[in-house]
Amino acid sequence: MIDKLEAIQDRYHYLEEKLSDPDVLSDMKLFAKINKEYKDLTEIIEAFKEYKITAENIKNATEMLKDSDPEMKEMAETELGILEPKLTELDEKIKYLLIPKDPEDSRDAVFEIRSGTGGDEASIFAGDLYKMYSKYFESQGWKVEVLDENPGSVGGYNKIVMEVYGADVYGKLKFESGAHRVQRVPKTESQGRVHTSAATVVVMPIFEEEEIDIRKDELRTDTFRAQGAGGQHVNKTESGVRFTHLPTGIVAESTDSRSQHKNREIALSRLYVKVREAAREKSYTEQKDIRKSLVGSGDRSDKIRTYNYPQNRLTDHRINLTLYNLDKVVEGDLDEIIQSLQVAENAEKMKGSDE
């Protein structure tokens, strides 16, 4: 581990020098890229510095134990009693910081909620999820742009699609993909019976077109007229965009926005995610299984979480997490859930690196 940390430290010093290079300072994109990597390494470097100082102090205190002076020996024992647990703690912290980060975690995201099984109650639940996530987005200081919405007939949404912008958006929201199930007495229920309904959430990282390494000659692009909701707002221009990746036959499209440019962006990101996942499935089956167990596929059958209103209980089925504060969760207090999922993902990554 020390050799790896020394190499990271060398890289850190190299990046520090590059940030004062006139050629880098004159290129905003290059500067932003180097500065991001530099900042990402800062926490590891600071922990490593503290680790080295603590290890050196332990070495000195161990030497003091050999002293014939009883006071010096007692002082050394006291110091070692503080320093040795600190070194163990720093060792664990550094191991955690060395876990490879998903490069997509810092990206913005397309966030989609759709009503599932359960009729009107499913649409109402999708609307409740939208309110819950909106409050969470606000607490994170993120910006949101609604691209498409299809309201339910008695409230809520059949579908709502947003773009969410801010720091580490995808890294915090990626675990929300999957089927969310609610158990409660619907407002439309006169007998007071508990019903079960569902809504699905899909979260997708946003990529810039130049970042997507799919050759243009491998793509077929089709544009088409998007359908309006209920005969209203019928799109008279061909704003829908569909991409076909010719080598794999994978297709992705978007009609989420009235802007063809925005639909092109979304469809291309969707295609890239699908093509990349297909490649991962072929080469890294084991890694994909771990990811799927934590993140979910976004399929309606892929139940990730249950919201039980009568018992004020939330259960995340992927990590067997049960909380009895559903009233706070629906007000946007998602930190404990998201942090627990991040810890579980990191534990899997650490397990994988040890094998």
N, C-alpha and C positions, 0 to 999 in steps of 0.2 A: 504493500500500500504506500509506503514511504517513497519508493521509486516513482510511482504514479503521481504522487503529490508534487514531487520535485519537478517532474515534467510539466505538470499543470502550472507550477510557479514560473517556470521558464517561459511558457506560453503567455502567461499573464504579463510578465515584464516586456515581452516582445510586443504585445498589443498596446501596452502603455506607451512604448516608444512610437508605434505607428500612429497613435492618436495625435501626436505633435508633428507628424510628417506633413509638409505643405501639400503634397500630392493627395493625401487622404483628406485633409481639411477642405480642399477645393472640390471634392467629390462627395456630395451630401449622402448619396446612397451607400457608398463604401464606408463613409464615416459612421453612419447609423448602424451598419452591419458590424463593424469592428467594435464600436462603443457598446452594442448590445452584448456581444460575446465577453467583453471586458467586465461589464457589470455582472453578468451571469457567473463569472469566476470569482468575483470579489468575496462572497460569503465563504467559499471554500478556502481561499487564501488566508482570510482573517482567522478562520478556525484552525488552519494548519500552523499559523504563526503562534497562536495561543497554545496549541499542542506542543510545539517545539520548546517554548518557554517553560511550560509545565513539566515536560520530560527532563529538561536541564535542571530545574529546581529539585526534582525528585532525585536526580543523580547527586546533586550537592548535599541534599539532606541525608542521603544514604551514606555519603562519606563522613558526615558529621556524627553518625552513629558510632563510628570507630573512635571518636574522641574520648579521652579518659575523664573529661569533665562531666559529671552527672547532669548539670544544668544544660549543657550543650546537647547531650544525648536526649534529654527530655524534650528540649525544643525541637530537635530533629524528628522525634516520634510524633509530636503534635502536628508538625508540618506535613509529615508523610500521611497522617490520618486525614488531612484535608486534600492534599495533592493527588493521592492515588485514586480516590473516587472521581475526582475532577478529570483525570486523564482518561479513565474508563468512559466517562460521559462524553468527552471530546472525541474519543475513538468512535463511539456510536454515532455521534453527530456527523462526523466526517464520512463514515460509511453511508449514511443516509444521503448526504449531499453529493456523493459520488454516483448515486443511482442515475443512469442516463435519463435525461428529461425528454419527453416527447416533444420534438421540435414544433409540433402543431399547437401545443398548449397556449402559446402566446398569441395565437390568431383570434381574430373576430369570428363570429359564427352566424350562420343562418339557423333560426330557431323556429320550429314548426309544431303546432299543436292541432290535432284532429280529434273530433269526437269518434268514439268506437261503438261497441255494442251498448244498447240501453236507451235508444230513442232520444226523446227530448231531454231526459235526465243526463245522458252522455254529453249533449251539447252544453247543458248548464255546468256540468263538471269541467268540461274543456274551458269554459269561461272562468271558472274558479281557479283553475290552474294558471290561466293567463294573468289573473289578478295576483296570485301568489308569486309567480315569477317576476312580474312587473315590479313588485315591492322589493324583491331580492335584487333585481337589476339596479334599482334606485339606490339601495343600500351600498352597492359596490361602486356607485358613481359612473355606471355605464350609460351609454346613449343607445336609444332604440329607434329603429325606423320600421313601421308596419308596411310590408310590401303588398299583402293580400289578406282580405278577411271576408269570411262568408258566415254571417250571423245565423244562429239557430232560430227556429220559428217561435220559441217561447223564451228566448234569452240565451246567453252564452254564444258559443261558436261551433259551427260544423268544421271550420278550418280557419286558422290564423297563422300567417307566416311573417316573421320579423328578421331584421338584421340587427345584431347586437354588437356594439363597438366599445372597446375599453381594454384594460389591462388583464391579461390571462383569461379572457372570456371562454375560449374553447376548453382550456385546462380545467375550469371549474364546472362547465356545463355539460361536458361530454358524457358524464355518467347518467344524465337525465334521459338519454335515448331509450325508448322501450315503451311497454304498455303500463299505464297507471290505472289502478282499479280503485273505485270508491264504493264503500258500503255505508248507506245512510237511508233515512226516510225522505224520499223526494217531496218537494213542495206540492207536486201534483198528486201525491198519494193520500187518499182520504181515509184509508183503513189503518194508517200508522205502521205499515209493514216496511221492513228494511229491504232495500233493493240494491243490487250490484250492477254498476255501470263501469264503462272504461273509456279512456282516451289515450291516444298515442302521442309521444313526443319524439321528434327527430332533430338531432343537432349535428350540424355539418360545418367544418372549418371553411373559412373563406380564403381562396387563393387568388393571387394576382395572375393574370393571363400569362405573363412572361415567366412565372415560376412553374408553370405546369409543363412537364417534360413529355408532352405527347406531340409527335410530329404532325404538322398541319396536313401533309399529304396522306396521313393515316385517318383523317377525319372526313366524314360526310356531314354537311350542315344543311338542315331543312328548316324553313320558317313556315309558320302556319297561323291561321286566325284563331286566337284563343276564344273560348266560349264565355259569354257573359252569364252572370248569375240570374236565373229566372227570367231570361229575356231582357234584362236591363243591363245597361253599361256594355252592350255588345261591342266587342272589339272590331272595329272596321279596318284595322291595319293588321298585317301579319306580324304580331309582336311575339307570338310563341316561338321558341327556338328548340330544336332537337338535334343532338349530336349523336353520330354513330361512329364508334371506334372500329374501323374496318378489320384490323388483325384479330380482334377478339369477338366482334359482333355485339359488344356492350353498347347499350343505348341509354341516354339520359336527356331529359327535356325539362323545360320550365315555362310555365304560364303564370308564375306568381306575381309578376309585375306587368303594368301596361307598357313599360319601356322595353323595347327589344334589346337595347344595350344591357339593361339590368338582367333580363332573362338569359341573355347570352352568357353573362358572368356566372349566374347561378347554375345553369345547365353544364357549363364547362367544369365548374367546381365539383358538381355531382358526378360527372363522367370521370374526372380524375380520381375521386374517392373510390368509385366502383372499380376502375382499372387497377388502381393500387391495391385495393383489397383482394382482387382476383389474383394478383401476382403474389401477395403475401400468403394467400390461402395455398397456393401451389408450393411456395418455398418454406414458409414458416408456420405450418399447421399448429404446432404446439403453442407458439406465441399468440396466434389468432384465438385459440381456445381460451387462453387466460384473459385476453382482451374482451372477448365476447361474454365471458362469465361476469365481468365487472361492468361493462358498458352496455351490453344488450344490443340487439340488432335493429331495434325500432319496429319490429314486427308486432302485429296486434296480439299474437299468441305469446309473445315474449314478456310475460308479466314480471315487472321489476319491483313494483311497490304497491302497497295497499294502504288506503286512507280510510280508517274505520271511525266514523264520526260518533256513533253511540258510545264507544269506549275511549274516545279521545286518543286513539292509538294509530301510530304510523309504523308500518313494517317494511323494511327494505329486504327483499328476499335473497338478494345476491350475497349479502354479508351477514344475514340473520340479525339485523339491527332492528330493535323494537324500542320506540319512544312513546311516552304517554304525554306528549305536549303538542298534539295535532293542532290545537287552537293557535299556538304560536307559529307553527310551521306554515299554516295557510296564510299567516300575516307576513310571510317572506323570510322567516328565520330558518334558513336552510344550512347555516354554517356547520352545525354538528353532523348533519347527514353527508354533506359534500366532503368535509374533512375526513370522516370515517371511511368513505369510499377511496379517497386519495391515499390514506394510510394502508388500506387493503391492497391497492394497486402497487404501492411501493414495496410492501411485504412480499408480494408475488415476484416483483423484479429482483429483490434481494435474494430470494430463494433461488431464482433462476441463475443469478450470477455466482452463487455458491456451488451450484451443481457442476 
